[in-house]
Amino acid sequence: MIHLKRLQMPAVVLVVVSWLTYAVAGSAISRLAAKRFNVFLARVSGGKVADPALFIQGRIRELLILMTVALVLGLIGTVLNRWLKRHDRWQRAHGLIMGLAGFALLNVFVAFAGTTVLFWSAFFNKIQVDNLAQYQIKRALMPEAQGRRRAILIGNSQTNRSIDEVLMNEMIGKRLWTTELTLPGTHSFDLLTETRNMPLGHGDIIICYLSEVFFFGNGKGGVVSEFFGFEEIPDLIKLGGWDLFTPSSIRSSLAGQILPLYRDRSSIAHKVLGWPLINLKQLEFDRSLEHDMERQAARRAPQLKAGVTYGFDQAVLTRMVDELSARGCDTLLIAGHVHPALQRHMDPALRQSMCGFLEQLQTCGNGRVTVVDGARFFQPVSSDFVDLVHFNDDAQKRFTRKLIEYLTVTYVPPRGSL
Amino acid sequence: MVFNSVVFLVFLAVVLVLYYQIKHRSQNLMLVLASYLFYGWWDWRFLGLLLFTTFFDYWCALRLEAEPNPTRKKWFLAFSMITNLSAIGFFKYYNFFAGSFERVLSTFGMKADLPTLHILLPVGISFYTFLSMSYTIDVYRGHLKAARNPLDFMLYVSFFPHLVAGPIVQAKDLLPQCRNPRVFNQDQIINGIWLCLLGYFKKVVIADRLSPFVDWGFSTGQAPFSDGTSWLVLYAFAFQIYGDFSGYSDIARGLAKLMGFEFMHNFKAPYLTRNPAEFWQHWHISLSRWLRDYLYIPLGGNRQGTLCTIRNLMITMILGGLWHGAGLAFLAWGLFHGILLVVHRTWNSLQRALFAPAIPTSLPDHSPTRLLRCKHALWVVLFFHITCVGWLLFRAGSSQWSIISSYLVTLCIMPTQWSGFAWPVLWLGALALLLQWKHSAMDCFAHWAADRQVLAVAAVLSGIASLGVFEGSSFIYFQF
């Protein structure tokens, strides 16, 4: 404690001087650093960093914000500590109360840090991917893509495996900057809460790849608890989803809103305990699947049906496209495909129903919603899939190229018009 | 209602608020009602057995105390023991013994069609039956006066912190606490809160994080492993069961402290012990003490010569193994520890007989102390690995002899590489060992320096929030 007291004044001075330096020379320092690390940044980010100088400046600002937050929280802790010391009544429980306060302050710090690229970079791993960390980094980087139109890929792992953002940025990055904000296992309500939390702007294109698995896989949307907050409760009730969520998933989501450390536990556990242990259940599930797609499809297809969640999904997606349109965003919904074997075994009425609903969506949102059949880009065959729902790399590239052609014609203005 | 569920936390909050508002007698009544609600939450039908055990032993103890004739006294005790053991035997062991009996007969070419009953095992039956039995025996021995107030005795048997997974608190320790008004002090409450936090940390961070890996390692078709994974799985289970059970015991002791009660330690530093005798003084201490006081010593203990001591040890450990459950694996586990105790005892006797004169009574300074420390550490490491082999029997279960044999083969091969699981298992294991190393300090949290308290509480809470598993998984020892 004595040492901490001694550090207080130098810390205040350091933060103030840092902010002043940033205000005076932040942009120049960033440009210099960008020149030095340009190649490295391009290699690490796979071309996803729109402007290296802006990127570095953003990280410096984040560092300063985090330093300031840490300092303020430290000062609050000190004040509380002094107050407790003055009151005899709390003497015995002083350590316990300060421990609780420390935990609370740490959560406040994580709440701030959770909006920064710096914080999430600590959890980034290119090989053993932490989906949430990747998502948060890309989301935090969105405001830095300026001067170009932006395409945001949303949805579940099918969007991820169907559209290659790196290829898109390589081919049309200068006119349309693409970022992928997908999370595996995402369902309709997650999409709504995710898009509400995205820093979207007028003219952004939201692209989502949807297939029968999304609508009829009977998911209830309890996966992405990070974005479901107290403010969403009225909507969840109004849209008829309250009974579809398990009480534990609702509790967990709301607890995550109060305790950011709890909300980010999957990424922290990933980092601290390693990828194999945390993903063991998923790995086991993947291994348990039959290698024969035909047999796997025959087993899986009867499970796909229009259950109680379908109506809720429809209501939620309708709300989402309305909200996106109101924010001036264009929405491109791709009626995607699954493995031909699964398609064969599945009730054909499901696809009809899905396509019918998506066409209805097109009428919402003041003409800002477009629905395209995935087959317009290419009709996938069995060899295009790695499993029942996901494209292989080659099919992903082919699909992306076709999508780029479509986007170039439909959305992206000719070079030089921006 | 498990300790790591939201329902329990709400229940606890209500109980504590009420408890602090009312007087001693009403407190006891309220705690009994709360404990029955807690137990009935699993299955209300279990309440009948709990009530029967409580009132039967309450009545037996009163009769035992009032009976002047020693022979009739003995008969009463026998009646009490037989009734208690019959209840536990019926619910826990019937199917096992019926099946084993049929198998034995079939080896001699005979056939018996004993009915297999679909019996639901009442949660914690072994714990509260042993608790209740210890009371009757103590009254019989004259160590304890029979409880006059049935409410006090009901509270002793059913007090929710210890009801389903111990510690098996003996009547002479807990009954007076039920009888007399509790005296609160701030330190006790602070220590109680700390123990609860520590227990939750052990459960949701150490035990529940390791649980999927252990389940995977023991699932059919996984073993044998070519790398060091076999050892890792055993380490993981050793730390999982420690985190799970000692975590439960910590929460139980913490909850008791919050209500002004004191429970005995159930765990000290079991994986930092050098031999089986030490191990059983550190692991599930309340059961070890029960077995020692009510089984080993009545059998004659170590006072009737070497052979009788060996017999008594083996009987005690085998029954201790079977206490955990009906199955050959538990029997084998008890036998394994019995053999370890016998070997250790024999080795000690031999050492004393052969080398005692050569060992100097006082050691010279410096190097020998260090040498002794190294020797101590080596024995700790060696005995930990022996304990892990015992856990293999415990965890694999009777139906998985193939897994046990494949593990035993791979355990003998020196691992040439470690899988990706090594880091988390060793990391969480190191945490478990650290908590064991500092176990005595954990109990006097209120006397720590304020800085250490702040760091410890913040670290434990942050660990629970960011690394914990919150799927409301049950505690391993509930099944016993």
Interface residues (C-beta under 8 A of the other chain):
Chain A: M1 R92 A93 H94 G95 L96 M98 G99 L100 G102 F103 L106 N107 S248 R251 S252 L259 L261 Y262 D264 R265 I268 A269 V272 L273 G274 W275 P276 L277 L280 K281 E284
Chain B: V6 Q186 D187 I190 I193 W194 R209 P212 F213 W216 S419 G420 F421 W423 P424 V425 W427 L428 A446 W448 A449 A450 D451 R452 Q453 V454 L455 A456 V457 A458 L461 S462 A465 S466 L467 G468 F470 G472
